[in-house]
Amino acid sequence: MGTDDWSIHVLGAKSNVEADAEIKHGGKQSLRISATEPSDTALGQEVMLRPGHCYRLRGWVRTRGLDPKGAPVHGTFQIQTPGGAGVIANGLNHKGDTDWTEVVTEFEAPPGGRTRISVFFVGFGKGTGTAWFDDLKLEEVDTGKEPIRITREILPGKISPLQYGQFIEYLCDLVSGMWAEKLYDGSFEGLSPYKFVYLKETDFKEKPWHPCGATNRAEYALDRDKPVSGEVAQRISVKVGTPCTVGIAQDGIAVEKGKACEFSIYLRQKGIDGPVNVRLLREEKELASCTFEPGSDWKKFRARLAPAETETNATLSITFGGPGTLWLDNASLMPEDNVGGWRKDVVQAVKALKPGVIRFGGSALDDASLGEFEWKDTIGDPDKRKPFRAWGGLQPTGPGLEEIVQFCKLVDAEPLICVRFSKRKAGDAAEQVLYFNGAADTPMGKLRMKNGHAAPYKIKYWQVGNERAGAEYEANLAAICKAMKEADPSITLLSSYPTEGVLKQAGDQLRYVCPHQYDCANLAACERELDATRELIRKHAPGKSIKVAVTEWNTTAGDAGPTRAKLWSLENALACSRYQNLLHRQADLVDIANRSNLTNSFCSGIIQTDNHRLYKTPTYYAQQLYATHAGNRVLKIESKVPVRVAPDVSATLSEDGKTVTLFAVNATLDDIVRPVDISAFGEKGQELTVWTLADRKKAGEPDVTNGFGEPERVGVVESKFKAEGGRIEYRFPALSVVVMEWGVK
């Protein structure tokens, strides 16, 4: 083996990198790397491979006196992403004195195909000694000849339904897109732009209030004197003079014929002789109307508006005849078919998704630069709540934390509530637990009862802090956990990021530690992190039943701009499905996982809404397949190639032991034919049902998606067939998720 076409990288002491014609495994020479002083030395070469296909690297290693001095990589080969930016696969390490040993590493070529092959003397640390390398061979594995054999052997751990969890946070139009309210900025605080963009030219923007009528004769102002809630109320003044009609209006309202809405608003006036007129219009054609006669003091008015026609861009106007002054606050237009304030179509879609758990948290909770969230400001009478902003945007006051908990109950999901850590004490977290879980005769229970909910919510899962780490967090975590447990001993506590300090300081109080994995397309890296967390728990919390909850995950987190489109693509559905297979394989460690995000969120939401409809992204259908078809026990799969490649597979057994389900993800651009051996469950006559998620147009493009025009372009097709024998030659379509189900004989 020579060094031509290889780049050499050295950190620390200089090493000797040279050909050795004396000591070799085959051919004329080997590569010898030696160092007498601690050195980090590696060679790298980049090659182009077929994305998603399985490859096998073979090479031979020999060592003498190789001392890695604690470095994690030594005397081996490593497969990396371009530029060495990430690790795809590791060969077995060698140190000390070893004779020629073959190192075989199988891996999947990354997206784009470009792959870095690395030869490591010592890496990610510095060592001394000598290592020889020879006879490197890289070959594509013909997976078509390798059967996928599903066995009856049950692997450790059970798959929790909480692995199929979802995530809600106050982020741009995520919560407002689920809430049934048809007006924006009902409290007249003023809209503000989000601190995030996808396509700035077309991104969703809330419709603002705007003056209407004889605006030249009116004065519009935000009045800080005695608003109903928040900091201001809207004031419209017309001086004595020529009679005129003035007011305020909002466009972009969707209404449906025969489906009534309740309009409500707080009004007071001075010097107005006549009613306040409220009209639903479309280009001056009246769809519904009502009138109110306010007095000098604030009063809430209500009216039922039943639109005469269906419109998706109606205008609501509120006008009066001048002169005089009108104050307005807390306007609302709520459809009567709302479900606890939430959109009926959203509730139905989420319930059909069967999320085991829905987490509330997010950056607005613990990062003052992105939010002003205070949970106490979001409970009680919605008309008295303080409006707040998250990620720059004004959030509706209707869907507070209590309504989010109620939403979880509506869709049969466990709530997982993340409590704020920054600038808070243990007693603050305990108060929050007591409000939701305390008896009605406790002070916080009485407050909950006053707010309309006498019975405790019995929320089981509570997390301390969102994306918190460091000395301050570790030092205070145990006290917070103790106070929360004293408030309700039955609750289950989750930390933020897993660290040695978290486990040492609060391991006695915790049931879960919680990494976030926002690179789930890099399965190897995610698996290494989970394995490292497993080892962290074993080492620093021995004997404790602490497991992992991945409380946020996706293929990316904060990527802004056009690249964000990948989050609602078929490719994202395939990556998320492969991650679910990984979670199955880690079922003895990972109980809870929450994909980010549930709705909108500039492409990341698996449900996308506008003012009157929704569609489900490809990842919605993928998540639904796993949540509705997976069993709770993991079956061992025997294969001569890794189970995560060509296709990526997982097999489960139902709780009653009667149904086996195989999940297979083909993320490549080619159909893959593999033998599937189900003979362990009967030699012939098996009836199989198959659900296939793929692009109905078969464009062969990973970036295809759904939309309002084509809401089911990427969708699920069900089929059935009867197996002639115990081995099936199955063609897994390109860019697809296949779920195959059969009974146990």
SVG drawing of the C-alpha trace seen along z (x, -y; Angstrom):
<svg xmlns="http://www.w3.org/2000/svg" viewBox="-78 -71 90 96">
<polyline fill="none" stroke="black" stroke-width="0.4" points="0.0,0.0 1.4,-3.4 0.5,-7.0 -0.4,-8.1 -3.8,-9.8 -3.9,-9.9 -3.8,-13.2 -1.9,-13.0 -3.1,-14.8 -0.9,-15.2 -1.6,-16.8 1.0,-16.9 4.4,-15.4 5.6,-14.6 5.2,-10.9 7.0,-8.8 4.7,-7.8 6.4,-5.6 6.3,-2.5 7.6,0.8 8.8,3.4 10.0,5.8 6.8,6.1 3.8,6.5 0.6,8.6 0.5,8.9 1.9,7.1 5.1,5.2 4.8,3.0 2.7,1.9 2.1,-1.5 4.0,-2.0 3.2,-4.9 5.3,-5.3 5.8,-8.0 8.0,-8.2 6.2,-11.3 2.4,-11.5 0.9,-12.1 -2.5,-12.2 -1.9,-10.9 -4.4,-9.8 -4.5,-9.4 -7.7,-10.2 -9.0,-9.6 -12.4,-10.6 -14.3,-8.4 -17.6,-8.6 -20.1,-5.9 -23.8,-5.2 -25.8,-7.0 -27.7,-4.7 -26.0,-1.5 -24.1,0.9 -20.3,1.2 -17.7,3.3 -14.2,2.0 -11.5,4.7 -8.0,4.0 -5.3,5.5 -3.7,4.0 -0.5,4.9 0.8,3.1 3.8,3.0 3.8,1.1 0.9,-1.0 -0.2,-3.1 -3.2,-5.3 -3.0,-6.9 -6.8,-7.0 -7.6,-8.1 -10.8,-6.6 -9.6,-5.6 -6.3,-3.7 -4.9,-1.1 -7.9,-0.9 -9.9,-2.3 -12.8,-4.7 -15.5,-5.7 -16.3,-9.4 -18.5,-12.0 -16.7,-14.5 -13.9,-16.4 -14.0,-14.2 -17.0,-16.2 -18.7,-13.2 -18.2,-9.5 -20.2,-6.9 -18.6,-3.7 -15.7,-2.5 -13.5,0.5 -12.2,2.4 -9.4,0.7 -6.0,2.4 -3.2,1.5 -0.2,3.0 1.3,5.9 -1.0,7.5 -0.2,9.7 -1.8,9.0 -5.6,8.9 -8.3,8.2 -10.6,5.4 -14.0,5.6 -16.4,2.6 -19.7,2.5 -21.4,-0.8 -24.0,-2.7 -22.8,-5.4 -24.1,-8.9 -26.4,-11.2 -24.5,-12.6 -22.2,-9.6 -18.9,-11.3 -17.3,-9.3 -13.9,-9.6 -11.9,-6.5 -9.5,-7.1 -6.5,-5.2 -5.9,-5.9 -2.6,-5.5 -4.2,-7.3 -7.1,-9.7 -9.0,-12.2 -6.1,-12.0 -2.4,-11.4 -0.4,-8.2 2.9,-6.5 4.2,-3.2 3.9,-1.7 1.1,-0.5 1.1,1.1 -1.7,1.1 -2.1,3.1 -4.4,4.6 -7.3,2.1 -10.3,3.2 -13.6,1.4 -16.5,3.3 -20.2,2.8 -22.2,5.5 -24.8,7.3 -27.6,7.2 -30.0,8.8 -28.6,12.2 -28.7,11.6 -32.0,12.6 -33.8,10.7 -34.7,13.4 -37.2,12.5 -36.8,14.8 -38.9,15.6 -36.2,14.3 -37.4,11.4 -34.7,8.8 -34.4,6.9 -36.7,4.1 -40.2,3.2 -41.2,0.5 -43.2,-2.1 -46.0,-3.9 -44.3,-7.1 -41.6,-6.6 -44.1,-8.1 -44.4,-11.3 -44.8,-14.8 -43.8,-18.3 -45.5,-21.7 -43.9,-25.0 -44.8,-28.6 -43.0,-29.1 -44.2,-31.4 -47.6,-30.1 -47.4,-26.6 -49.9,-27.0 -52.0,-29.6 -52.3,-27.3 -54.0,-24.7 -56.2,-27.2 -59.7,-27.8 -59.6,-31.6 -60.1,-33.4 -58.8,-36.8 -55.2,-37.8 -54.1,-40.2 -57.4,-40.3 -55.8,-42.2 -54.6,-45.0 -51.0,-44.8 -49.6,-45.0 -48.1,-42.3 -44.4,-41.8 -42.2,-39.8 -40.9,-36.4 -37.1,-35.9 -37.1,-33.2 -37.6,-32.8 -38.1,-30.0 -38.9,-32.1 -39.2,-35.6 -41.1,-36.6 -43.9,-34.0 -43.7,-33.1 -47.0,-33.1 -47.8,-36.5 -50.7,-37.2 -53.3,-39.7 -53.1,-43.0 -55.9,-45.3 -56.2,-48.3 -58.3,-51.5 -61.4,-51.6 -64.1,-54.1 -63.4,-57.8 -59.9,-57.3 -59.1,-60.9 -61.4,-62.1 -60.3,-59.7 -57.5,-59.5 -56.2,-55.9 -54.1,-55.3 -53.1,-52.5 -54.3,-53.6 -52.4,-52.5 -55.1,-53.8 -57.1,-50.9 -56.9,-48.3 -58.9,-45.1 -55.7,-43.0 -52.2,-43.5 -50.6,-46.9 -53.0,-48.7 -56.4,-49.0 -57.4,-50.3 -58.8,-53.8 -60.6,-55.5 -61.6,-59.1 -63.6,-61.4 -63.8,-65.1 -67.0,-67.1 -67.7,-68.1 -68.9,-66.4 -70.7,-63.1 -68.7,-60.1 -68.4,-56.3 -65.0,-55.1 -63.6,-51.9 -61.1,-49.1 -61.0,-45.9 -59.1,-42.7 -58.9,-40.7 -58.1,-37.1 -60.9,-35.5 -62.2,-32.1 -65.9,-31.4 -68.2,-28.6 -71.9,-28.9 -74.1,-27.6 -71.2,-27.2 -71.8,-30.0 -69.1,-31.7 -69.3,-33.5 -68.0,-37.1 -67.0,-38.8 -65.4,-42.0 -64.9,-44.5 -66.1,-48.0 -66.6,-51.4 -67.4,-54.8 -67.6,-58.5 -69.8,-60.8 -71.0,-58.3 -74.7,-58.6 -75.6,-55.3 -74.6,-51.7 -71.3,-49.9 -71.7,-47.9 -69.9,-44.6 -70.0,-43.1 -68.5,-40.1 -67.9,-41.2 -66.5,-40.1 -66.0,-43.0 -68.8,-44.9 -71.2,-41.9 -72.4,-41.3 -72.2,-37.8 -73.3,-38.4 -73.7,-41.3 -74.6,-42.5 -74.8,-45.7 -73.8,-46.7 -74.5,-49.7 -71.6,-50.2 -71.6,-52.6 -68.9,-54.5 -67.5,-51.5 -65.9,-48.4 -68.4,-45.6 -68.1,-42.4 -70.5,-42.0 -71.3,-38.7 -73.1,-37.9 -73.6,-34.8 -72.6,-35.4 -73.8,-32.8 -72.2,-33.5 -74.6,-33.4 -71.9,-32.1 -68.5,-30.4 -65.5,-32.7 -61.8,-32.2 -60.8,-35.9 -63.6,-37.7 -63.2,-40.9 -64.5,-41.7 -65.2,-45.4 -66.1,-47.2 -67.4,-50.7 -69.4,-53.5 -70.7,-56.9 -68.7,-59.9 -68.2,-62.1 -67.1,-60.4 -64.5,-58.0 -64.6,-54.2 -62.3,-51.9 -61.9,-48.2 -60.1,-45.3 -60.0,-41.5 -61.9,-40.8 -62.5,-37.2 -64.2,-35.3 -64.5,-31.6 -66.3,-28.9 -68.9,-27.1 -67.6,-23.7 -64.3,-24.3 -63.2,-21.5 -62.2,-23.1 -61.0,-26.1 -58.9,-24.0 -59.6,-23.5 -61.7,-20.4 -59.7,-19.2 -56.4,-19.5 -57.8,-17.5 -59.0,-14.8 -55.7,-14.7 -53.6,-14.5 -55.8,-11.9 -55.5,-9.7 -51.8,-10.0 -51.9,-8.3 -49.0,-10.1 -48.3,-8.5 -47.1,-11.7 -47.0,-15.4 -44.2,-17.5 -44.6,-21.2 -41.4,-23.1 -39.1,-24.9 -36.7,-27.8 -39.3,-30.5 -39.5,-28.8 -35.9,-29.2 -34.4,-31.7 -35.4,-35.3 -34.1,-36.4 -36.8,-34.2 -39.7,-34.5 -41.5,-36.1 -43.4,-33.0 -44.7,-32.9 -47.0,-29.9 -49.1,-31.8 -49.9,-34.5 -51.5,-31.9 -54.1,-30.5 -57.4,-31.8 -59.9,-34.0 -58.5,-34.4 -59.8,-38.0 -57.5,-38.8 -54.3,-37.1 -51.2,-39.0 -50.3,-38.7 -46.7,-37.6 -44.3,-37.1 -42.3,-34.0 -39.6,-34.0 -40.6,-37.6 -44.3,-36.8 -47.3,-37.7 -49.0,-34.6 -52.8,-34.3 -53.9,-34.5 -56.6,-31.7 -54.3,-28.6 -52.5,-28.8 -50.6,-26.0 -53.8,-24.6 -55.5,-24.5 -52.4,-22.7 -52.8,-20.1 -56.5,-19.7 -55.5,-19.3 -53.3,-16.4 -56.2,-14.8 -58.5,-15.3 -56.1,-13.4 -55.4,-10.6 -51.8,-11.6 -49.9,-11.9 -48.8,-15.6 -45.1,-16.1 -44.6,-19.5 -41.2,-21.2 -40.9,-23.7 -38.7,-26.8 -35.3,-26.6 -33.8,-30.1 -34.4,-32.6 -36.6,-30.2 -36.4,-28.5 -37.5,-25.1 -40.7,-26.5 -41.8,-27.9 -41.6,-24.4 -43.5,-22.9 -46.2,-25.5 -46.7,-24.5 -47.0,-20.8 -49.5,-21.7 -51.6,-23.8 -52.1,-20.9 -52.0,-17.9 -52.8,-19.3 -56.0,-18.5 -58.8,-21.0 -58.3,-22.0 -54.7,-23.2 -54.0,-26.8 -53.0,-26.1 -55.8,-23.5 -58.2,-26.1 -56.9,-28.5 -57.3,-25.7 -60.9,-25.1 -61.5,-28.9 -60.3,-28.8 -62.9,-26.1 -61.2,-22.7 -61.9,-21.2 -60.3,-17.8 -56.5,-17.5 -55.0,-16.8 -52.7,-14.1 -49.9,-15.0 -47.3,-12.2 -44.2,-13.5 -42.4,-16.7 -39.0,-17.9 -36.8,-20.4 -35.5,-23.0 -35.3,-23.2 -31.9,-22.5 -30.1,-23.3 -26.6,-22.2 -23.7,-23.4 -22.6,-23.9 -25.6,-26.1 -28.1,-23.6 -26.4,-20.6 -26.1,-22.4 -29.8,-23.3 -31.4,-20.3 -31.7,-18.1 -33.5,-20.7 -36.0,-21.4 -36.7,-17.7 -37.1,-17.2 -39.6,-20.1 -41.6,-18.8 -41.7,-15.3 -42.9,-16.7 -45.7,-18.5 -46.7,-15.2 -44.7,-12.0 -46.4,-10.1 -44.8,-12.2 -42.0,-11.0 -39.1,-13.5 -36.9,-14.1 -33.7,-16.2 -32.5,-18.3 -29.2,-17.3 -27.5,-14.2 -24.2,-14.9 -22.1,-13.3 -23.0,-16.1 -26.8,-15.7 -26.5,-12.0 -24.3,-12.4 -26.3,-15.3 -29.9,-14.3 -29.7,-10.6 -31.8,-9.6 -34.7,-11.8 -34.6,-11.2 -36.3,-8.6 -35.0,-10.0 -32.2,-12.0 -32.9,-13.8 -30.6,-14.4 -31.9,-16.2 -31.0,-14.7 -31.4,-17.1 -29.3,-15.1 -31.3,-11.9 -30.4,-11.4 -26.9,-10.6 -28.0,-7.3 -24.5,-6.2 -23.9,-9.4 -27.3,-9.2 -26.6,-5.6 -23.2,-6.5 -24.7,-9.2 -27.3,-6.9 -24.7,-4.2 -22.5,-6.9 -25.5,-8.0 -26.1,-4.4 -22.5,-4.1 -22.8,-7.5 -25.8,-6.2 -24.0,-2.9 -20.9,-4.6 -22.4,-7.5 -25.8,-6.2 -25.2,-2.4 -28.1,-0.5 -30.6,-3.2 -33.5,-2.7 -32.7,-5.7 -33.5,-5.6 -33.5,-8.0 -36.1,-10.4 -35.2,-12.1 -37.4,-15.1 -36.7,-16.7 -35.5,-15.2 -35.5,-15.7 -33.1,-15.9 -32.3,-19.5 -33.3,-22.2 -32.5,-25.8 -31.6,-25.8 -33.3,-28.8 -33.9,-29.8 -34.7,-27.7 -32.9,-24.6 -35.6,-24.2 -37.8,-22.7 -36.3,-19.3 -38.3,-19.1 -41.6,-18.5 -40.2,-16.3 -40.4,-12.5 -36.7,-12.4 -37.5,-13.6 -40.2,-10.9 -37.6,-8.3 -35.0,-9.6 -37.5,-9.9 -38.7,-6.3 -35.1,-5.0 -34.7,-6.8 -37.8,-5.1 -36.2,-1.8 -33.1,-2.8 -35.4,-3.6 -36.9,-0.1 -33.4,1.3 -32.7,-0.8 -36.0,0.0 -34.3,1.1 -32.9,-2.4 -35.3,-4.8 -38.9,-5.0 -39.8,-8.5 -39.1,-10.4 -40.8,-13.6 -40.4,-14.6 -40.2,-18.4 -42.6,-19.9 -46.3,-19.1 -47.7,-21.9 -46.5,-24.6 -43.1,-25.9 -41.8,-26.8 -41.8,-23.3 -41.0,-21.2 -44.6,-20.6 -46.0,-17.3 -49.4,-19.1 -49.6,-22.2 -52.6,-24.6 -53.9,-27.7 -57.0,-29.7 -59.5,-27.0 -57.8,-23.6 -54.8,-21.4 -52.7,-18.8 -50.4,-16.2 -46.8,-16.0 -45.1,-12.7 -43.6,-12.4 -47.1,-12.5 -48.0,-9.3 -44.7,-7.7 -45.2,-8.5 -48.8,-7.3 -47.6,-3.9 -45.2,-3.3 -47.6,-4.5 -50.5,-2.4 -48.8,0.8 -45.7,1.4 -45.9,4.1 -44.3,3.6 -41.6,6.2 -38.5,6.2 -37.7,9.3 -34.2,10.2 -33.5,10.0 -30.7,12.1 -28.8,10.8 -25.3,10.9 -25.5,7.1 -26.3,4.5 -30.1,4.2 -29.9,0.4 -28.9,0.6 -30.6,1.6 -33.3,1.5 -33.2,0.4 -35.4,2.8 -37.0,3.4 -39.4,6.2 -41.9,6.1 -44.3,8.5 -47.7,7.4 -48.4,7.4 -50.8,10.4 -48.2,12.3 -50.4,12.7 -49.0,10.3 -45.5,9.6 -44.8,6.4 -41.7,5.7 -40.8,2.0 -38.5,1.5 -37.2,-1.8 -35.6,-2.1 -34.0,-5.6 -32.1,-4.9 -33.1,-5.9 -33.3,-2.3 -35.8,0.5 -34.2,3.1 -35.1,6.8 -34.3,8.8 -35.4,12.2 -37.6,11.9 -37.6,15.1 -40.7,15.5 -40.4,19.3 -40.1,19.0 -43.8,18.2 -45.0,20.9 -43.6,22.4 -46.4,21.4 -49.8,19.9 -49.2,16.7 -51.6,13.9 -49.7,10.6 -50.9,7.1 -48.6,4.4 -48.8,0.6 -46.4,-1.3 -45.6,-5.0 -44.3,-6.5 -44.7,-9.1 -47.8,-8.2 -46.3,-9.9 -43.1,-7.9 -41.0,-10.9 -37.9,-9.4 -37.1,-12.6 -36.5,-12.5 -37.7,-16.2 -41.3,-15.7 -43.9,-16.7 -47.6,-17.2 -49.4,-20.6 -52.9,-22.1 -53.1,-21.3 -51.9,-17.7 -52.5,-16.8 -51.9,-13.1 -49.2,-13.0 -47.1,-11.1 -49.4,-8.8 -50.0,-5.2 -51.3,-2.4 -52.6,0.8 -52.2,4.2 -52.5,7.9 -50.9,11.1 -50.4,14.7 -46.9,16.1 -46.3,19.3 -43.5,20.4 -41.6,19.2 -39.3,17.1 -40.5,14.1 -38.6,12.3 -39.8,8.8 -39.2,5.7 -38.9,2.6 -39.7,-0.4 -37.2,-3.3 -37.8,-6.0 -40.4,-4.2 -41.5,-2.9 -42.9,0.6 -44.8,2.0 -45.5,5.7 -47.8,7.5 -48.7,11.2 -50.1,13.4 -48.2,15.8 -49.0,19.5"/>
</svg>
